[in-house]
Amino acid sequence: MSEVEITIRQAIPQDAAELLRFWQVEVVSCDLLETDDFSADIPEEMMARELADIYESANNYLLVALADKELIGYLRIAAPDGYQRSHVGELGIIIARAFRHQGLGQILMDEALTWVAEASSLKRVELYVQKRNLPAQKLYHQFDFVTEGELPQSFRSKDGELLTTILMARLF
């Protein structure tokens, strides 16, 4: 069996089709993320424009992880444009099932948080994680995120169970 080459880089418009494929296969089916099924149905051209906007943005960042040419994960930091909250980014990350628990999340987190510290105008990065998602919480704690509070019944699982999410954040 040949070695798979893993590449981590910033997303570009040419990643649109692969990102949409990944969204359909990994994101929509994942019960640990807040998603809307319609997000995976946007046209490729629209996704490409969104990726171009993210690439050019000073306070938004999207990293992709590729195994050879197949997208196997991504990390997004999204911040609004408005003055009052443009210094706050919200982090989201997902790794393909077959590549979880192999250190890829740590690599993406390290790369993204280095960008925050060295190249962005962000002063705070926050995220929401389900209380039952202990591996994700462990990862975030490794990168100095602190728990700021619990939000009971703030997420509905695909089977209808109301779950608690945790707000975590890191200041820069």
Buried (B, 14 or more C-beta within 10 A) or exposed (E): EEEEEBEBEBBBBEBBEBBBEBBBBBBBEBBBBEBEEEEBEBEEEEBBBBBBEBBEBEBBBBBBBBBEEEBBBBBBBBBBEEEEEBBBBBBBBBBBEEBBEEEBBEBBBEBBBEBBEEEBEBEBBBBBBBBBBEEBBEBBEEBEBEBEEEEEEBBEEEEEEEBEBBBBBBEB
